[in-house]
Amino acid sequence: YFDWFFLLVLAGIVFTGILSQVLRLAETPVMYPVYFVHLVLIFMLFVYAPYSKLAHFVYRTVALAAMRKKQ
């Protein structure tokens, strides 16, 4: 479930980002709700990030840097 959620949120961010840009260039008022959905998806990605498998990269990098600094 969590792996699919991450992938679907990423796909949604890409899709709404491109759609938002195209609608902005077309100067249609529909771009505002699409942009809002895009921002909500980005917020969901940031909230979910510490609980995903990709957080291991950040945690491990910080741990390695802390170990190197102690030596």
Backbone bond lengths (Angstrom), bond angles and torsions (degrees), N, CA, C in turn:
res aa  C-N    CA-C-N  psi(-1)  N-CA   C-N-CA  omega(-1)  CA-C   N-CA-C  phi
1 Y - - - 1.461 - - 1.522 110.18 -
2 F 1.309 117.72 -48.02 1.458 120.06 -174.73 1.527 112.28 -68.34
3 D 1.333 116.72 -35.99 1.458 118.90 178.13 1.519 111.13 -65.97
4 W 1.321 116.35 -42.20 1.465 119.66 178.49 1.522 111.39 -67.53
5 F 1.319 116.88 -37.06 1.461 119.75 178.50 1.523 110.76 -60.13
6 F 1.333 116.20 -45.11 1.459 120.78 179.61 1.526 111.20 -61.61
7 L 1.320 116.70 -45.32 1.463 120.64 -179.51 1.524 111.61 -66.08
8 L 1.319 117.11 -39.72 1.465 119.71 179.39 1.528 111.78 -68.68
9 V 1.317 116.61 -37.33 1.467 119.28 176.69 1.523 110.26 -65.51
10 L 1.326 117.34 -42.40 1.465 120.07 177.14 1.524 111.72 -62.10
11 A 1.320 117.01 -44.29 1.467 120.54 178.31 1.521 110.54 -63.32
12 G 1.327 117.05 -39.85 1.457 120.61 177.97 1.519 112.43 -64.56
13 I 1.325 116.61 -38.14 1.470 120.41 178.18 1.520 110.47 -64.78
14 V 1.311 116.16 -44.44 1.471 119.48 179.59 1.521 110.32 -64.09
15 F 1.331 116.87 -47.41 1.460 120.98 -177.65 1.528 112.05 -62.92
16 T 1.332 117.09 -48.79 1.462 119.17 -178.76 1.521 111.96 -70.18
17 G 1.327 117.68 -29.15 1.463 120.37 176.89 1.520 111.48 -66.17
18 I 1.332 115.85 -46.87 1.466 119.52 178.52 1.523 110.28 -66.19
19 L 1.327 116.15 -43.90 1.463 119.73 179.54 1.524 111.49 -63.20
20 S 1.314 117.61 -38.83 1.453 121.98 177.99 1.530 111.44 -62.41
21 Q 1.323 115.94 -42.15 1.468 120.13 179.20 1.528 111.19 -66.43
22 V 1.323 116.94 -43.14 1.472 120.37 179.21 1.520 110.61 -63.99
23 L 1.326 116.62 -43.46 1.466 119.59 179.50 1.523 111.97 -68.03
24 R 1.320 117.47 -32.13 1.463 119.83 176.69 1.523 111.04 -67.02
25 L 1.317 115.84 -41.51 1.464 119.47 178.02 1.527 111.91 -66.79
26 A 1.338 116.39 -30.23 1.464 120.89 177.25 1.525 111.69 -80.87
27 E 1.328 116.77 -8.25 1.460 124.16 179.26 1.530 112.60 55.03
28 T 1.328 114.89 50.07 1.458 120.13 175.98 1.523 109.37 -104.48
29 P 1.323 117.53 146.98 1.474 119.28 -179.56 1.535 113.56 -71.88
30 V 1.318 117.61 -8.01 1.459 121.01 179.06 1.525 110.79 -70.32
31 M 1.322 116.65 -16.11 1.467 119.77 -176.67 1.525 112.30 -64.17
32 Y 1.319 118.18 -27.67 1.461 119.88 -176.62 1.528 113.05 -67.53
33 P 1.321 120.00 -46.86 1.473 118.29 175.64 1.535 113.03 -65.01
34 V 1.326 116.71 -35.57 1.467 119.80 178.39 1.525 109.60 -65.41
35 Y 1.314 117.37 -41.06 1.463 121.05 178.57 1.524 110.79 -66.27
36 F 1.318 117.08 -36.81 1.461 121.03 177.13 1.538 110.19 -62.45
37 V 1.327 117.09 -45.39 1.463 121.05 177.79 1.528 109.78 -61.84
38 H 1.320 117.17 -39.09 1.459 122.22 177.73 1.531 110.75 -60.18
39 L 1.315 117.18 -45.64 1.463 120.66 179.64 1.528 112.20 -67.38
40 V 1.319 117.08 -36.20 1.469 120.26 176.94 1.528 110.16 -64.80
41 L 1.331 116.89 -40.90 1.461 120.24 178.30 1.529 111.44 -64.82
42 I 1.315 117.19 -38.43 1.468 120.24 176.82 1.525 110.27 -64.83
43 F 1.329 116.97 -41.07 1.461 120.65 175.97 1.524 110.87 -60.53
44 M 1.334 116.83 -42.45 1.465 120.95 178.41 1.526 110.89 -62.12
45 L 1.324 116.81 -37.52 1.459 120.30 179.14 1.524 111.04 -64.78
46 F 1.322 117.46 -43.33 1.466 120.67 179.44 1.525 111.85 -67.92
47 V 1.321 117.35 -36.94 1.463 120.08 179.04 1.523 110.02 -69.09
48 Y 1.312 117.57 -37.29 1.456 122.03 -176.94 1.531 112.98 -79.74
49 A 1.308 118.21 -23.03 1.466 122.45 -172.24 1.539 114.34 -53.86
50 P 1.322 120.62 -44.28 1.477 118.60 -178.94 1.526 113.72 -66.08
51 Y 1.313 117.93 -16.23 1.462 121.41 -177.75 1.522 112.59 -102.67
52 S 1.319 117.64 1.79 1.461 120.48 -178.55 1.515 111.11 -93.47
53 K 1.316 115.32 171.46 1.458 120.36 178.03 1.524 110.79 -70.13
54 L 1.308 117.73 -23.85 1.455 120.80 -179.30 1.522 112.39 -71.92
55 A 1.314 118.01 -16.76 1.460 120.78 177.62 1.523 110.71 -66.47
56 H 1.320 116.91 -23.41 1.458 120.97 179.38 1.526 110.87 -59.49
57 F 1.316 117.59 -35.82 1.463 120.45 178.44 1.525 111.35 -60.97
58 V 1.311 116.44 -43.41 1.465 120.42 -179.40 1.527 109.88 -69.63
59 Y 1.328 116.70 -47.24 1.457 120.03 -177.67 1.525 111.18 -62.21
60 R 1.323 116.34 -42.24 1.461 120.24 -178.82 1.529 111.12 -67.45
61 T 1.325 117.30 -39.69 1.463 120.98 178.33 1.529 110.98 -63.01
62 V 1.314 116.41 -43.68 1.465 120.19 178.29 1.530 110.29 -64.79
63 A 1.319 117.43 -40.63 1.460 120.34 179.30 1.532 111.11 -64.53
64 L 1.319 117.89 -41.82 1.454 120.90 178.18 1.525 111.65 -65.55
65 A 1.320 116.90 -39.19 1.466 120.23 178.17 1.531 110.71 -66.08
66 A 1.325 117.01 -38.57 1.466 120.61 178.73 1.522 110.99 -67.01
67 M 1.316 116.79 -39.52 1.463 120.43 178.54 1.523 110.73 -66.04
68 R 1.320 116.67 -38.88 1.465 120.01 -179.36 1.537 110.04 -68.13
69 K 1.320 116.42 -37.08 1.456 120.12 -179.75 1.534 111.38 -68.28
70 K 1.333 117.89 -34.03 1.458 121.54 179.95 1.516 112.26 -67.58
71 Q 1.317 116.82 -28.96 1.473 120.37 -176.82 1.466 112.80 -77.96
